[in-house]
Amino acid sequence: MTDFATCARDALAEQGISIRQAARALNYDVAYLSRVLKGKQRPSENLRRGLDRLTGADGALLAARVGEGQGAVAADAGDGVGGDLEAVELARRVRASDVGAETLQRLESAFDEFAVRYQTASPPELLRDVRQHLGYVTKLLDDRKTLSEHRRLIVLGGWLSLLAATLHVDLRQSRAATARLTTAASLAQHAEHREIHAWTYETEAWRALTTGDCPRAVELSQAAQHVAPRGGSAELQATAQEGRARARLGQRREAYAAIERVQRLATAMVLRARPEHHYQYDPAKATSYTATTLAWMGDPAAEEPAREVIAQFDLSGEAASWPRRAVSAHIDLALTLLSCDRLDEACDATRRAIASGRLLPANHWRALEIVRAVEGRGLPEAVELREAYEELSPGCGGGG
C-alpha cells in the first residue's frame, strides 16, 4: 500500500495545489504540512480528512498507510527497495513541471479580467492582449508539465480562442473569426469541456444573425443548447439567441416561448463569476434580450424592458459599466417607437445610440435599419441620421 505522504503529494500535484495553498485552505502551518508531506511527521486525523476532501481523493488518502517516519518506511520496504525507488521516480516524473500552479492561476485570472473588460474595452486593444496570452499558452504547451496542468492549458487556450473569435466577429473579421472558433471547438473537444463547446456554437449563431442568416442562427442556437451543461450560462445565452432569431423570422409563438424559457432559466441562475464577465449570463441580461426580441417582432411591449435597461445604464450616466447593453436598449426603443409612430422619440433614441461611439461594427446594421425606416417615411431627421451613420461607418452608407 502506498504511504500517505506520497499519496498526498501526488493528489496535490494532480490538482495543481501548492503546499502553501493547501496550508492556507486547511488552516495549517506550512512547515508542519511540509514535514507531513515529506514523511517526517505523522498527519493528524483532521489533516488527513482535510487533504482528502481538498484534493477530491474520495477516501484514498484516508485509506493510505501512515508510517512512523523515514526509517519506518525504509524498513517496510525490505527486499523491495528497488521497486519502491522505481515507483518514487515515476511519481517524481509525473509531478515534474516547468509550468506550475501559480503561472496557471495568473493566466486564468487574466482571462477572467479580459472577459470582464469585454464590456468596455476597445475591441482592437483587447484583441491584442488576448492574442499575446494565447501565444504564451501555446508556448507553455511545449514545456514539461503535469497531466492536470496540460488540461488546464488546453481549457485556457479554448477560452482565449473563443474570446478572440468573439472580438473578430464584433470587428467583422470573418476569416479570423472562423479560424479562432475552429480552434476553440477543437480544444473544447480535447478537454471534454462542454461549456466552451456550447459557446462556440452560440458565437456562430450570433454571427449568423448579424449577417441575416436567421435559419442558421436558429440551428446553431439549438446545437449550443444541446451541448451546453444544464442551467449554465451557455444554455441560457443560446436560448436567448434562438429567441431573437425566431423573432427576425416572424416566428412569434416560438420567440415568445424562448423569452419564457430565458426568464425561467435566469431566475434560477447562480452567479459563478462577476456579472460583467462576458461568459456569465447575469439575470439582468434577460431584460435586455427580452427588449430586443420583442422589438424585432414589432411588439409595443418592448418599450418597457428597453426603458428599464436605459434607466439603469443610461448613456449619459453609468454606461461605463454596461455601454453595449445601453446602446442596444436605445436601438430597441427606437425600433419600437417607430412601430408606434412616435417618430421624434425614435429619432432621438437612434441619434443617442450612434453618437455614443459604443456601437460595434457587428451591430451597425441595426442602426442602419432604423435610418432606412426614417428615410422611407420622409422625415426631416433622416438627413441628420444618415450623416451620423455614415460618419460612424464610412463606406457603408448604401450597404446592408
N, C-alpha and C positions, 0 to 999 in steps of 0.2 A: 504494500500500500504506500503511495507517495506521501511524504511528510507534509504537514500543514504549511510550513514556511514556503516550500516550493510551490504548493498549490495556490497559496495566497498571492505570491509574486506573479505567477502565471496569469491568475484571474485578473489582477490589477492591470497587468500589461495588455491583456486582451481587450480590456475596456478603455485603455488609454488613460488610466488614472495614476497619477504620481503618488509617491508616499506622502508628500506634503498635502496634497489634495485629500487623500484618504484620511489623514490625521485630522484635518480641519473638518471634514464631513462627519467624522465619528466622534469628534471632541476628545482626541487622544494626543499625548505628547509625541512629537515627531521622532524624538530619539528612542522612546520606548517602542514605537511601532517599527522603527528601523531594526532594532535588536530582535524583535519577534520575527520579522521577515527574513533575517539572516540566520534564524535558527538558534540564536544565542539566549533567548528567553522564552519561557512558556507564555502563550497567549491566555488571557482571561476568557472565561466563557462568553462574557458580553462582547469582547472584541471579536471572537470567532463568529458569533451571530451577526455582529455588525458588518464585518467584512463579507460574509456570505450574502447578506442582503444587498450591500452596496454594489457588489460585482455581479449580482444575479446568478450566483453559483448554484442556486437551487439545492442546497443541502450538501454539496460536495465538500465544502470547507469544514462543515460540522463533522463529516464522516472521515476526514483526513487524519492520519496518525500524528499525534503530538509527542515529539521527543523531549528528552531532558536536556538537550544541548548538543553541541557539535560532537562530543565524544560518544554520546549515546547513539547518534545517527550513524557514526562510523562503525561502532561496534555491531549494530544491527546488520550492517552490510555484509560482514563476514567475507566469505569467498566470492561474493557477487560484486566486489568493488568495481571491477571493470565495467560491468553492465550499468551500475549506478552512474559512473562517470560519463558513459555514453549518453545516458538519459539526461544528465545535467547539461552536457554540451549541446544536445539537441534543443533543450529548452532555452539555453542561452542564445542560440542562433535564431530561434523563433522570436525571442524578445528583442534581438538586436535591431536597432533602428537609427537612421540618420535624420528622421523627421521629428518625432517627439510630440507629446500631448500638447505642450504649450504652443508650438507652432500651429497645430491644427485648430486649437481653440481660438487663437488670434485670427486665423483665416476665416473660421466660421463666424466670428464676431464681425469681421469686416464685411462679409456677405450680408449679414443682418442689417448693418448700417447702410449698405448700398440699397437694400430693399426698402428701407425707410426713406432714404434720400430720393428715391424714385419719384416721390410725390412732388418734390420741389426743385430738384436739380435740373440743370441744363442737360438734355439727353446726350449731346456730344461729349460733354465733360464727364458725365457719369460713365458713359461707354468706355472712355479712355481708362478710367480707374478699374472698371470690371475686366477689361482686356489685360491689363497689367497683372491682375491677380490670377486670371486664367493661365497666363504664361508661367507664373510661379508654381501653380498647382501642377501644370504639365511637367515642369522640371522635377518637382518632388516625386512624381510617379516613377521617375527613372532611378530614384535613390533607394537605398536599403530601408525597409520598413516592415512593420508587423502586418499581419493579415487584417487586423482591426483598423490600423492606420490606412491601409490600402483602400478599404471600403469607404472610409470617411473621405479620403481624397476623391474617389470616384463620385460620391454624393455631392461634394463641394463643386467639382467640375460640372456636374449636372445642373446644379442651381445657378452657378455663374453663367453657364452657357444659355440657360433659359432666360435669365435676366438680360443678357446681351441680345438675344433674339428679340425680346420684347422691345428693347430700345431701337433695334434696327427696324422693327415694324413701325414704331412711332415716327421714325425718320424716313419712312417709305423706302427703305433699302432692302428690296425684296430678296435679292440673291443672297446677301449676307444673312438675312433673317432665316432663310431656308436652311443654309448651312449650319447655323447655330442650333436651330430646332432639331435638325437631324442628329447632331452631336448630343444634345441634351437627352433626346429619346434613347439613343444608344447607351449612354451612361446610366440612364434610369433603369434600363433593362438589365445591364450588367450588375447593378447594385440591387436589383429587385425592389426598386423604390417607386411604389405606385403613385405617390403624391406628385413627384416630378413628372412621371409619365403622363398623368392626367393633365397637368398644367401645359404640357407641350401641345396636347390636343386643343385645350381651351385657347391657347395663344393663337394657334392656327385658325380656330373658329373666329376669333376677333379680327384677324387679318382678312378672312373671307368676307366678314361683314363689312369692313371698311372698303372693300373693293366691289361690293354689290352682289357677291355670290352667296345669297342668303340660304338657298337649299343646302349648299356645302357647309355653311355655318351651323345649320341645324344638325347635320350629320356628324360634324366634328364635336359639337357640344354634347351630343348623346354618347359619342365614343368616350369623351372625357368623364362623363358621369358613370359610365360602365366600369372604367378602370379605377376611378378615384376611391380612396378609403371612405367608408360611410361616415357622414357627419362632419367631414373635413372641409377646409376652405376651397379646395379644388372642385369638389362636388357642388358646393353652393354657387361658386362663380360660374361653373359650366351651366348650371340650371338657369341662372340669370341671363347668360349669353344666349341660351336657346330661346328664352322668352323674348328677347329683343329681336332675334332673327325671325321668330314666328310673327312678331308684330309687323316687321317690314314686309313679310309675305302676305299680310292681311289675314292670317290665321288667328282670329280673335279668340276663339274658345281655347285653343292651345296656349296662346300667350297669357290669358288670364289665369289658366291653370298653373303656368310656370311662375307667375307672380305669387300665387298662393303657396307653392312649394318653397319658393325663396323665403317668404316671410316665416314659414314654419321652421325651416332649417336655421334661419338667422336667430330665431327666438331661442333655439336650443344650442346655439353655437357657444363653445367655450374658447375664450381668447388664450392662445398659447404663445403669442408674440405681441409686440406693441401694435396698437390698432393701425398705425401708419405703415406698417410692414405690408409691402405690396402683395405678399403671398399669405396674408392673414385677412380673411374676409370678416371685417368687423360688422356687427349687426346694423350699425348706422348706414352702411353702404347700401343695404337693401332699399332704403328710401330713395337713394339716387337712381338705382336701376329701375325701380318702380316708375319713377317720373319719366325716364327715357322710354320705357316700354309703352306706357300709356300715351305719351306724346306721339310716338310713331303710329299708334292706332287712331290718332285723332280724337282721343277721349279727353273731354274737358277736365276730367278728374285728375289729370296730370298736373294741373296748376298747383294743387295743394302740396303734394310732396316736393315739387320743384321750388316753391317758395319756402318750404321748410328747410331745404338744403341751403338756399340763398341766405336765409335769416341766420343760419348757423355759421356759414362760411362765406360771407359777403365779400365780393372782390375788393371793396374799398376798406374792408376791416381786417379780419383774421384769415384771409385767404392764403396766407403764407403757410398754413398747416395743411390745407387741402385745396390748393389752387385749381387743380384739374377738375375736381368734383364741383367746385363753384362755377367754373366755366361751363361744364356740361349742363348744370342746372339752369343757367341763363339761356342756353340753346334750347333746352326742353321747354322752358317757359315761353320763349319766343315762338316756337312752333305751335304750342297750344293756344297762345293768344291770337296767332294768325288764323287758326281754325275757328276761333270765336269772333273774328272780325274786330278785334281790339288792336288795331294796326299800329297806332302810335306807341303803345306799350311794347308791342312785339319788336318794333324797330329799335327802341331804346335798349331792350334786353340784348338784342343781337349786337348793337354797337358796343355795348359794355364788354361783351364776350370777346369780340375781335380786338378791341383796344387794350385788353388786359395783357396781351403778349404771352398768354399761357396756353393758347390753343395749339396743340401739337399738329404737325403736318398730317398725321394719320386721321385727324379729325377736321381738317379743313373742309372736307366735303359736306359736313353737317352745316357749317356756316354758309357754304355756297348754296345749299338747298333753300335756305331762308332768303338769301339775297335774290335768287331767281324768282321765288314766290312774290317778293315785294315788287320786283321789276314787272312781273306778269300782271300785277294789279295796277300798274301805272302810278305808284305812289311817288310823291316828290322826294321822299327819303331814299329812293332807290339809287340815285346817283352817288350820294354820300356813302351809302353802304357798299356799293360796288367799288368805289375808290379805296375804301378802307380794306376791303377784302383783297384787292389786287396788290396793295402795299404789303399786306400780310403774306400773300402767296404770289410773288412775282412770276409772271408767265402762265398763271393758271386761270386767268380771267375768263377764258372761254371753255376751260376744261371741266371734267366731271369729277 
